[in-house]
Amino acid sequence: EASEGVSLEQFSSFCDQIGSEIRAGAVPPHWAFDFCACMHQTLDVSGDGTVCADEYALWLRAIGSKANADDVFGKLDLNGDGSVDHDEMILLFSQFMCSEEPKDPGNYLLTGEL
């Protein structure tokens, strides 16, 4: 049977399941860092090595998120310099994968929402 794609609910469920498995090991697996690097490269539309607020807003629109991109980006920009570099992305993605704290910024990374 052909699939119509993956819904946001299915994707969130997948991430929850993977997160549970990763939290049991307390560190993201190697493939997760590869995924993170690919995600950073995908979001970095300009190719300058960082993700700016406009690039993140484009991502949220593309996935159909109703989150306020400026508000979410303010959480993701950990050092307040107006962009998310690769090191910030790794920290955010690690939080997304392993954090037990719902309000950690990384939990907003993929969908802009908790």
PyMOL commands that set and color helices and strands:
alter all, ss='L'
color gray80, all
select helices_A, chain A and resi 8-25+30-43+53-63+69-76+86-98+105-108
alter helices_A, ss='H'
color red, helices_A
select strands_A, chain A and resi 50-52+83-85
alter strands_A, ss='S'
color yellow, strands_A
deselect
rebuild
show_as cartoon
